[in-house]
């Protein structure tokens, strides 16, 4: 079924709020807890995640459909090689390895640019920036919908995966920003010593996740 603009907007709403990678699917919690102490750091990390997640979602789909699924060989007339590729089912065991390598290359690109142009933010993000290479939210955006989109026309699948990456990244940025605002206020709150830091952060995450849970079922996109 052909999708219109309203359907794509519903997809964006779905991936930002209803299926938020952090607050609904609980992926990428390591940088979420580690970088959400200050709003500036949260925004910087969120913007980096949007870029990496969007580009990774596009390139991994092209890689999967073109190489692992044989469509690239079919397009250039190598029908026998395409059939061999499909019969080997390389996407069943090599796709995650290829996706991780691709995401690592994108993260290295972001890290290099940030180190040159935004050294203060680069130092603030610390170890969490290179950890984006194995961020399960980014890998999830690249991997979760691959098999679901495999039977769609390439153009339609590409648009859907691009929306997944971009809107999913916005959802992560939103979660980071909300959490950073809460944690900045919690720094001044009279909290028992045993609850300071990560414990109160997880309790706050639980509260935000409950509010996002209330949006489930609001959007239904086929």
Backbone bond lengths (Angstrom), bond angles and torsions (degrees), N, CA, C in turn:
res aa  C-N    CA-C-N  psi(-1)  N-CA   C-N-CA  omega(-1)  CA-C   N-CA-C  phi
1 X - - - 1.464 - - 1.533 109.52 -
2 X 1.331 114.78 129.77 1.457 119.64 -178.90 1.526 110.18 -71.92
3 X 1.305 115.87 137.26 1.457 121.42 -177.49 1.522 110.40 -101.41
4 X 1.346 115.73 145.66 1.450 121.68 177.69 1.517 110.97 -106.09
5 X 1.330 114.94 -174.90 1.463 120.32 -177.84 1.519 111.63 -60.72
6 X 1.333 116.68 -41.09 1.470 119.47 -179.05 1.527 111.40 -62.69
7 X 1.345 116.18 -34.92 1.466 119.60 178.96 1.526 110.91 -67.76
8 X 1.333 116.17 -38.64 1.462 119.47 178.39 1.529 111.18 -68.29
9 X 1.328 116.63 -35.94 1.466 120.02 176.36 1.527 110.42 -66.10
10 X 1.328 116.35 -37.16 1.463 119.98 175.93 1.528 110.79 -63.79
11 X 1.342 115.66 -39.37 1.460 119.24 177.54 1.521 110.87 -61.22
12 X 1.345 116.54 -42.53 1.462 120.12 178.70 1.520 110.89 -61.36
13 X 1.333 116.88 -45.56 1.468 121.04 178.11 1.526 110.17 -60.86
14 X 1.331 115.81 -40.15 1.463 120.89 -178.73 1.529 111.07 -61.02
15 X 1.342 116.26 -47.48 1.461 119.73 -175.14 1.527 112.83 -78.21
16 X 1.335 117.33 -24.25 1.472 119.59 178.87 1.523 111.06 -80.05
17 X 1.327 117.14 -44.19 1.463 120.49 -171.53 1.533 113.45 -110.49
18 X 1.331 117.39 -55.48 1.462 120.74 -171.36 1.528 111.60 -70.84
19 X 1.336 117.01 -44.26 1.463 121.12 -179.74 1.533 110.33 -112.76
20 X 1.314 116.45 40.85 1.460 121.55 179.10 1.533 109.62 -54.38
21 X 1.333 115.94 128.07 1.467 119.90 -174.74 1.526 112.38 -59.56
22 X 1.322 117.35 -36.22 1.463 120.62 -176.72 1.520 111.13 -86.97
23 X 1.316 117.31 -50.74 1.462 121.06 -169.32 1.527 114.24 -90.25
24 X 1.325 118.06 -15.18 1.460 120.12 178.17 1.524 111.73 -113.47
25 X 1.347 116.55 -36.94 1.464 119.81 -178.41 1.539 112.25 -105.26
26 X 1.328 116.49 -7.62 1.474 123.10 175.56 1.531 112.14 55.87
27 X 1.323 115.02 45.28 1.457 122.23 173.98 1.525 108.99 -106.42
28 X 1.323 117.18 147.59 1.458 120.80 177.70 1.515 114.09 72.11
29 X 1.329 117.10 31.99 1.472 119.85 -177.79 1.528 112.91 -72.81
30 X 1.335 117.33 -23.08 1.471 119.99 -178.77 1.531 111.10 -62.35
31 X 1.342 120.62 -57.38 1.467 119.21 176.62 1.517 112.74 -68.13
32 X 1.336 116.64 -26.91 1.462 119.93 179.51 1.526 110.87 -61.82
33 X 1.320 117.26 -46.22 1.461 120.79 178.84 1.528 111.05 -76.44
34 X 1.330 116.81 -36.92 1.460 119.86 -174.18 1.510 114.95 -75.62
35 X 1.344 118.25 -30.55 1.466 121.11 -172.26 1.528 112.23 -108.33
36 X 1.307 117.55 -0.45 1.467 119.57 -174.43 1.532 113.36 -92.81
37 X 1.332 117.57 24.84 1.462 119.64 179.44 1.528 112.07 -83.20
38 X 1.342 116.90 -28.96 1.459 121.66 -179.51 1.516 109.52 -131.46
39 X 1.331 116.25 144.99 1.460 119.76 -176.87 1.523 112.40 -65.52
40 X 1.322 117.68 -40.16 1.462 120.09 -179.10 1.523 111.24 -61.38
41 X 1.324 116.46 -43.50 1.464 120.34 178.09 1.523 110.85 -64.96
42 X 1.332 115.81 -40.28 1.465 120.57 -179.67 1.526 111.12 -63.31
43 X 1.320 117.23 -42.01 1.464 121.19 179.50 1.530 110.24 -66.33
44 X 1.344 116.92 -44.35 1.457 120.68 179.34 1.514 112.38 -60.24
45 X 1.324 116.68 -47.39 1.462 120.95 178.45 1.532 110.78 -65.25
46 X 1.327 116.66 -40.41 1.460 120.65 179.84 1.520 112.41 -62.20
47 X 1.325 117.29 -42.65 1.462 120.95 178.84 1.527 110.47 -65.25
48 X 1.329 117.07 -40.47 1.468 120.39 177.35 1.525 110.77 -63.05
49 X 1.328 116.83 -40.78 1.467 120.80 -179.86 1.527 110.42 -66.28
50 X 1.342 118.00 -39.86 1.468 120.61 177.94 1.517 110.28 -58.45
51 X 1.338 116.35 -47.09 1.464 120.68 -178.58 1.527 110.86 -62.77
52 X 1.323 116.89 -51.70 1.465 120.72 -176.69 1.527 110.81 -64.69
53 X 1.330 116.94 -42.84 1.459 120.68 -176.89 1.529 111.40 -65.93
54 X 1.336 117.02 -39.90 1.466 120.64 -179.71 1.519 111.12 -67.34
55 X 1.337 116.85 -51.44 1.468 120.37 -179.38 1.526 110.83 -63.03
56 X 1.337 116.25 -41.48 1.468 119.84 -179.88 1.528 111.28 -63.43
57 X 1.334 117.13 -40.79 1.467 120.70 -179.88 1.526 111.10 -62.62
58 X 1.328 117.19 -38.39 1.464 120.98 -179.60 1.524 111.06 -71.08
59 X 1.343 116.21 -51.16 1.465 120.30 -173.84 1.527 111.47 -69.46
60 X 1.334 117.20 -38.02 1.468 118.95 -179.47 1.527 111.57 -66.43
61 X 1.336 116.53 -35.46 1.473 118.89 177.24 1.528 110.03 -65.83
62 X 1.345 116.25 -44.95 1.466 119.82 178.44 1.528 110.29 -62.02
63 X 1.321 116.46 -40.02 1.465 120.72 179.02 1.522 111.10 -63.88
64 X 1.329 115.84 -45.05 1.462 120.64 -177.73 1.526 110.95 -67.41
65 X 1.343 115.31 -50.13 1.455 118.88 -177.69 1.531 111.80 -69.24
66 X 1.334 116.53 -37.54 1.451 119.12 -175.69 1.512 113.81 -79.07
67 X 1.336 116.85 -41.84 1.463 120.71 -173.96 1.521 112.38 -100.76
68 X 1.344 116.53 -59.25 1.458 119.67 -174.92 1.525 112.83 -69.16
69 X 1.349 116.46 -29.82 1.462 119.23 -178.79 1.535 112.06 -97.38
70 X 1.323 117.12 -0.97 1.468 121.04 173.87 1.506 116.42 82.45
71 X 1.342 119.07 0.39 1.463 120.05 -175.40 1.526 112.17 -68.38
72 X 1.332 117.51 -30.04 1.457 120.58 177.72 1.527 110.32 -64.37
73 X 1.329 116.86 -43.12 1.461 120.19 -179.80 1.532 111.22 -69.54
74 X 1.332 116.56 -34.58 1.456 119.83 176.65 1.526 110.91 -64.88
75 X 1.345 115.81 -39.33 1.463 120.11 -177.55 1.523 112.36 -65.16
76 X 1.346 117.40 -31.17 1.465 119.97 -178.95 1.529 112.10 -100.07
77 X 1.342 115.98 12.14 1.457 120.87 172.47 1.508 116.56 87.16
78 X 1.326 118.61 8.33 1.468 121.68 179.45 1.529 109.14 -92.97
79 X 1.332 115.62 71.37 1.455 121.05 -173.41 1.527 112.29 -64.26
80 X 1.330 116.79 -40.37 1.472 120.16 -178.97 1.527 111.03 -63.98
81 X 1.344 116.48 -41.96 1.462 120.42 178.83 1.521 110.63 -66.90
82 X 1.329 116.37 -35.53 1.466 120.46 177.63 1.516 110.74 -63.89
83 X 1.333 117.20 -43.69 1.459 121.02 178.91 1.528 111.06 -65.31
84 X 1.332 116.13 -38.58 1.464 120.20 178.43 1.525 110.80 -63.90
85 X 1.334 115.49 -42.90 1.470 120.59 179.44 1.523 110.93 -61.24
86 X 1.329 116.42 -43.63 1.465 120.36 -179.95 1.524 110.60 -65.58
87 X 1.330 116.90 -40.10 1.461 119.54 -177.86 1.528 112.14 -68.71
88 X 1.342 116.78 -30.93 1.468 120.31 178.09 1.522 112.44 -72.64
89 X 1.334 116.55 -23.21 1.472 122.85 179.75 1.532 111.57 52.99
90 X 1.339 114.96 50.47 1.471 120.05 -178.71 1.524 112.14 -62.64
91 X 1.353 116.04 -28.09 1.460 119.16 -179.99 1.513 113.51 -64.57
92 X 1.338 116.07 -16.62 1.464 119.42 -179.02 1.517 112.53 -75.85
93 X 1.346 117.76 -19.82 1.464 118.48 -176.80 1.531 114.24 -138.97
94 X 1.335 117.91 -16.05 1.458 119.92 -178.96 1.524 113.64 -102.23
95 X 1.335 117.14 -13.67 1.467 118.97 -173.66 1.529 111.82 -64.54
96 X 1.331 117.88 -44.67 1.468 119.98 -177.40 1.533 110.54 -63.97
97 X 1.346 116.97 -39.90 1.467 120.23 177.89 1.525 110.57 -60.97
98 X 1.329 116.28 -46.34 1.469 120.75 179.81 1.518 111.07 -64.97
99 X 1.336 117.09 -39.32 1.465 120.89 -179.10 1.528 111.08 -65.82
100 X 1.344 116.86 -42.08 1.463 120.49 179.43 1.528 110.65 -62.86
101 X 1.330 116.98 -42.51 1.465 120.69 178.34 1.525 111.32 -63.10
102 X 1.324 116.16 -41.24 1.460 120.18 179.06 1.526 111.38 -65.38
103 X 1.330 116.89 -45.04 1.470 121.15 179.42 1.525 110.15 -63.86
104 X 1.333 116.89 -39.45 1.474 120.51 178.15 1.524 111.11 -61.11
105 X 1.330 116.99 -39.25 1.466 120.61 178.09 1.527 110.83 -65.61
106 X 1.330 117.31 -41.52 1.465 120.76 178.35 1.531 111.44 -65.01
107 X 1.332 116.28 -40.95 1.467 120.71 178.90 1.527 110.67 -64.42
108 X 1.328 116.16 -40.00 1.467 119.96 177.99 1.519 110.81 -62.88
109 X 1.329 116.62 -37.45 1.460 121.82 176.69 1.527 110.76 -63.18
110 X 1.349 116.24 -47.27 1.467 121.03 178.38 1.526 110.83 -62.61
111 X 1.320 116.27 -42.32 1.465 121.39 -178.09 1.531 110.75 -61.97
112 X 1.320 116.73 -42.01 1.465 121.13 -179.83 1.522 111.26 -64.42
113 X 1.339 116.09 -44.96 1.466 120.10 179.75 1.526 110.88 -64.88
114 X 1.327 116.36 -44.43 1.463 120.40 -178.20 1.526 111.32 -65.36
115 X 1.330 116.52 -36.40 1.465 120.15 179.64 1.519 111.26 -64.70
116 X 1.344 116.96 -34.14 1.462 121.41 -178.66 1.526 112.35 -83.19
117 X 1.322 117.52 -38.04 1.462 120.76 -172.13 1.530 114.00 -100.48
118 X 1.342 117.37 -29.69 1.466 120.88 -177.52 1.529 110.07 -133.41
119 X 1.325 117.95 65.88 1.477 120.25 -174.86 1.523 114.12 -60.98
120 X 1.349 117.18 -33.91 1.466 119.95 179.74 1.526 110.98 -64.39
121 X 1.335 115.82 -47.76 1.461 120.61 177.90 1.521 110.51 -64.91
122 X 1.312 116.76 -38.08 1.468 121.57 178.79 1.526 110.85 -58.95
123 X 1.333 116.32 -43.85 1.464 120.51 179.26 1.527 111.40 -70.42
124 X 1.332 116.77 -34.58 1.473 120.46 -179.46 1.528 111.52 -66.70
125 X 1.332 116.13 -39.31 1.467 119.70 -178.63 1.519 111.65 -71.55
126 X 1.341 115.98 -29.80 1.464 120.31 173.95 1.514 113.57 56.36
127 X 1.332 115.95 -133.10 1.458 122.43 -174.30 1.518 112.57 -68.63
128 X 1.351 117.31 -20.06 1.462 119.71 -175.93 1.519 113.05 -70.35
129 X 1.335 117.28 -22.24 1.465 119.72 177.58 1.526 112.00 -68.81
130 X 1.341 119.79 -53.94 1.474 118.23 176.27 1.529 113.04 -65.00
131 X 1.344 117.11 -24.68 1.471 119.66 178.13 1.528 112.53 -66.98
132 X 1.347 116.57 -13.75 1.463 119.32 175.19 1.520 111.55 -59.98
133 X 1.332 117.33 -22.71 1.472 121.08 179.75 1.520 111.65 -58.74
134 X 1.323 116.15 -32.58 1.471 120.44 179.19 1.523 111.31 -117.12
135 X 1.320 116.56 24.43 1.468 120.70 177.92 1.524 109.07 -66.73
136 X 1.326 117.07 120.12 1.458 120.01 -175.39 1.523 112.81 -68.13
137 X 1.347 118.49 -21.92 1.458 120.09 176.23 1.525 110.18 -68.85
138 X 1.349 116.93 -43.67 1.465 120.55 178.69 1.520 110.63 -66.91
139 X 1.331 116.68 -44.18 1.466 120.18 177.15 1.521 111.05 -63.97
140 X 1.340 116.13 -35.53 1.460 120.17 177.90 1.516 112.02 -63.74
141 X 1.338 116.72 -41.29 1.461 120.76 178.39 1.521 110.73 -63.13
142 X 1.327 116.33 -33.82 1.460 120.34 179.79 1.525 112.58 -78.86
143 X 1.325 118.18 -28.93 1.454 121.76 -168.49 1.528 114.73 -106.42
144 X 1.337 117.84 -36.14 1.463 120.62 -166.79 1.525 114.05 -61.87
145 X 1.330 117.27 -37.75 1.462 120.53 -174.08 1.524 113.85 -101.89
146 X 1.347 117.63 1.70 1.458 120.37 -176.38 1.526 111.37 -56.20
147 X 1.331 116.94 -52.02 1.462 120.52 -177.48 1.525 112.34 -69.11
148 X 1.339 116.40 -30.12 1.460 119.99 178.84 1.524 111.38 -69.03
149 X 1.350 116.05 -33.91 1.459 120.77 -177.44 1.528 113.15 -91.67
150 X 1.335 118.45 -1.57 1.455 121.01 -170.01 1.524 112.47 -65.32
151 X 1.328 118.15 -28.34 1.457 121.12 -178.67 1.525 113.75 -93.12
152 X 1.330 116.56 -2.57 1.464 120.29 177.25 1.514 110.09 -81.14
153 X 1.346 118.51 155.74 1.468 119.99 171.61 1.523 109.82 -56.78
154 X 1.335 116.69 148.37 1.457 121.11 -173.28 1.528 112.08 -57.00
155 X 1.335 117.25 -42.11 1.464 120.52 -179.51 1.521 112.43 -61.93
156 X 1.325 116.01 -45.34 1.468 121.06 179.35 1.527 110.94 -65.39
157 X 1.333 116.44 -44.10 1.462 120.45 178.79 1.528 110.93 -62.37
158 X 1.325 116.77 -38.47 1.459 121.22 -179.23 1.526 111.05 -65.70
159 X 1.329 116.48 -42.75 1.475 120.18 178.86 1.521 110.23 -63.96
160 X 1.324 116.61 -44.35 1.466 119.95 -178.69 1.531 111.53 -64.39
161 X 1.329 116.38 -41.35 1.456 118.82 -179.17 1.525 111.16 -70.72
162 X 1.337 117.04 -34.21 1.458 120.38 176.99 1.531 110.07 -64.98
163 X 1.340 116.35 -42.55 1.461 120.44 176.66 1.527 110.35 -62.94
164 X 1.336 116.21 -41.04 1.462 120.39 177.99 1.526 111.05 -58.69
165 X 1.333 116.49 -46.78 1.457 120.16 -179.31 1.514 112.71 -66.41
166 X 1.336 116.58 -47.12 1.462 120.71 -176.93 1.529 111.54 -68.42
167 X 1.348 116.47 -50.86 1.467 119.93 -179.43 1.524 111.24 -67.65
168 X 1.339 117.37 -35.76 1.457 119.89 176.28 1.512 111.46 -62.81
169 X 1.352 116.56 -39.37 1.460 120.62 176.30 1.513 112.56 -64.89
170 X 1.334 116.04 -40.15 1.469 119.80 176.38 1.518 110.26 -62.31
171 X 1.338 116.09 -38.86 1.458 120.07 177.71 1.519 112.43 -62.16
172 X 1.332 116.50 -39.96 1.465 120.53 176.84 1.526 110.46 -66.02
173 X 1.350 116.56 -43.25 1.467 120.75 177.19 1.528 110.94 -59.95
174 X 1.330 116.58 -43.39 1.461 120.56 178.63 1.523 111.30 -61.15
175 X 1.324 116.13 -44.79 1.477 120.27 179.28 1.525 110.85 -62.76
176 X 1.334 117.06 -43.20 1.465 120.94 179.17 1.524 111.45 -63.04
177 X 1.344 116.09 -42.78 1.462 119.59 -177.49 1.529 111.35 -68.03
178 X 1.323 116.56 -43.57 1.467 119.86 177.82 1.523 110.94 -60.51
179 X 1.322 115.43 -43.92 1.461 119.89 -177.87 1.522 111.34 -67.91
180 X 1.343 116.87 -38.56 1.465 119.76 -179.40 1.522 111.21 -65.46
181 X 1.341 116.80 -38.25 1.462 119.97 176.79 1.520 111.92 -63.19
182 X 1.328 116.08 -41.05 1.465 120.70 178.93 1.523 110.76 -66.41
183 X 1.331 116.67 -43.77 1.469 120.03 -176.12 1.536 111.62 -70.16
184 X 1.314 117.36 -31.64 1.464 119.20 175.61 1.524 110.54 -63.96
185 X 1.330 117.02 -38.04 1.463 120.73 176.80 1.523 111.60 -72.17
186 X 1.327 116.22 -35.58 1.462 119.59 -179.60 1.525 112.17 -65.62
187 X 1.342 116.54 -24.94 1.469 120.12 178.39 1.531 111.31 -61.47
188 X 1.332 116.48 -27.71 1.464 121.46 -178.27 1.525 112.75 -100.51
189 X 1.340 116.36 -1.98 1.470 120.25 -176.72 1.528 110.67 -86.74
190 X 1.345 116.94 148.63 1.481 121.28 178.67 1.528 110.83 -77.69
191 X 1.311 116.66 80.48 1.462 122.60 -177.22 1.528 109.30 -99.78
192 X 1.331 118.04 139.51 1.474 119.71 175.36 1.530 111.22 -54.91
193 X 1.297 116.24 144.57 1.462 121.22 -174.67 1.528 112.10 -57.22
194 X 1.325 116.33 -36.81 1.465 119.89 -177.47 1.530 113.04 -69.79
195 X 1.346 116.95 -16.08 1.458 120.84 -177.54 1.522 112.83 -101.42
196 X 1.301 118.37 -5.59 1.459 120.74 -176.85 1.531 110.98 -70.66
197 X 1.328 115.11 151.59 1.459 120.55 177.69 1.512 113.18 84.26
198 X 1.315 116.36 -127.96 1.466 122.00 -174.31 1.535 113.24 -64.69
199 X 1.363 120.57 -41.57 1.479 118.85 -179.08 1.524 113.57 -56.72
200 X 1.334 117.40 -49.06 1.465 119.17 -179.41 1.521 110.73 -69.79
201 X 1.349 116.84 -27.23 1.467 120.27 177.36 1.528 110.56 -66.11
202 X 1.326 116.43 -42.08 1.466 119.67 178.75 1.533 111.30 -68.19
203 X 1.324 117.05 -38.28 1.469 119.42 176.79 1.526 110.72 -63.88
204 X 1.315 116.84 -39.73 1.469 120.64 177.95 1.523 110.70 -65.99
205 X 1.332 115.92 -39.35 1.469 120.20 176.95 1.519 110.47 -61.19
206 X 1.325 116.20 -40.28 1.465 121.16 177.90 1.533 110.65 -59.27
207 X 1.335 116.40 -42.67 1.470 119.84 179.74 1.513 112.46 -65.96
208 X 1.353 117.08 -42.35 1.466 119.64 178.88 1.531 110.19 -66.24
209 X 1.345 116.17 -41.01 1.461 119.83 -179.58 1.529 111.40 -61.73
210 X 1.329 117.23 -36.58 1.462 120.36 177.59 1.523 111.64 -62.67
211 X 1.340 115.74 -39.59 1.467 118.80 179.39 1.526 110.94 -66.84
212 X 1.347 117.29 -36.99 1.465 120.40 177.67 1.529 110.53 -71.15
213 X 1.334 116.61 -30.59 1.456 120.50 178.12 1.525 111.53 -61.12
214 X 1.331 116.22 -29.48 1.461 120.41 178.85 1.515 113.30 -64.32
215 X 1.352 117.28 -15.73 1.461 121.74 -179.77 1.509 112.26 -90.04
216 X 1.341 117.89 -7.43 1.465 120.54 -177.60 1.525 110.06 -64.85
217 X 1.315 115.09 138.68 1.459 120.88 -178.34 1.512 113.61 85.84
218 X 1.333 116.78 -5.22 1.466 120.24 -178.68 1.520 111.71 -72.65
219 X 1.339 116.36 -32.34 1.460 121.33 -178.76 1.513 108.76 -123.79
220 X 1.310 116.55 133.13 1.457 122.05 177.94 1.520 107.75 -128.10
221 X 1.330 116.62 109.15 1.459 121.57 -178.97 1.507 108.53 -119.67
222 X 1.307 117.30 128.48 1.475 122.09 178.81 1.531 109.74 -88.79
